[in-house]
Amino acid sequence: TGYSHHNLPDWVVKRNIKRLKKDAEWSQRVQLLQDFDFPQAGLRLQYTADGRHLIACGVYKPQFRVFDLADLSMKFDRHLTAETVQMTLLGDDWRKLVLLQADRSVEFHGPSGLYHSTRIPRMGRDQAYDPWTCDLVIGATGSEVFRLNLDRGQFLAPLQTACSGEGGMNAVKVAPLHGLYGLGGDGGVVEFWDRRDRQRVASLTLSPSSSSSSSDSIDVSSLFFHPDGLHW
């Protein structure tokens, strides 16, 4: 932003807030996040639940950066050994971060640095955290969806999906209202799992649209649950 009021201390802005509300230039100002870039490319973005920070992963070299939105600047950056496929926050802020890496590793980061690292048998594609069971659900190449229990510190029996061959689950989501697992993968496969008895409760296969060739396949790349718990 080039607006002069942006450089004033907060207490000055609060004292003149009534006058600034009527200032059109102040109400329409644009504030830029400093150092909000990567040398080559940005891969993932995620806000913290408290809305105070933004976490970005990018290359090259592989790294992630934490930005303070109140100060509009980078809080810190940390270099990694592999590119980040997906990241998941375990709390309301950035202090508990899980990174799914391109070398089949799962890294747990805290304020002081790398806390722990483990590996999964196949290349990971997406992950989601289940706060009710403390399970980290990881979709990967192949038919298995891996579950890592963070309370017990061990892998549980994986979920066996309908994906076959070189396909896999590209999207993993946990419904925020009732905890249903939603999985979307190659070939248009969409499955819903109940974590209480580890059973598939519903599934469907998406078909190509009428405008596309019959030989084209549909791959699910993302999935989202509506907060009402009834729609996805």
Secondary structure as GFF3:
##gff-version 3
##sequence-region A 1 232
A	DSSP	three_ten_helix	4	7	.	.	.	ID=ss1
A	DSSP	alpha_helix	10	15	.	.	.	ID=ss2
A	DSSP	alpha_helix	17	21	.	.	.	ID=ss3
A	DSSP	alpha_helix	24	27	.	.	.	ID=ss4
A	DSSP	beta_strand	41	47	.	.	.	ID=ss5
A	DSSP	beta_strand	53	59	.	.	.	ID=ss6
A	DSSP	beta_strand	63	68	.	.	.	ID=ss7
A	DSSP	beta_strand	73	79	.	.	.	ID=ss8
A	DSSP	beta_strand	84	89	.	.	.	ID=ss9
A	DSSP	beta_strand	97	101	.	.	.	ID=ss10
A	DSSP	beta_strand	105	110	.	.	.	ID=ss11
A	DSSP	beta_strand	113	119	.	.	.	ID=ss12
A	DSSP	beta_strand	124	130	.	.	.	ID=ss13
A	DSSP	beta_strand	135	140	.	.	.	ID=ss14
A	DSSP	beta_strand	144	149	.	.	.	ID=ss15
A	DSSP	beta_strand	154	160	.	.	.	ID=ss16
A	DSSP	beta_strand	169	174	.	.	.	ID=ss17
A	DSSP	beta_strand	181	185	.	.	.	ID=ss18
A	DSSP	three_ten_helix	186	188	.	.	.	ID=ss19
A	DSSP	beta_strand	189	194	.	.	.	ID=ss20
A	DSSP	beta_strand	199	205	.	.	.	ID=ss21
###
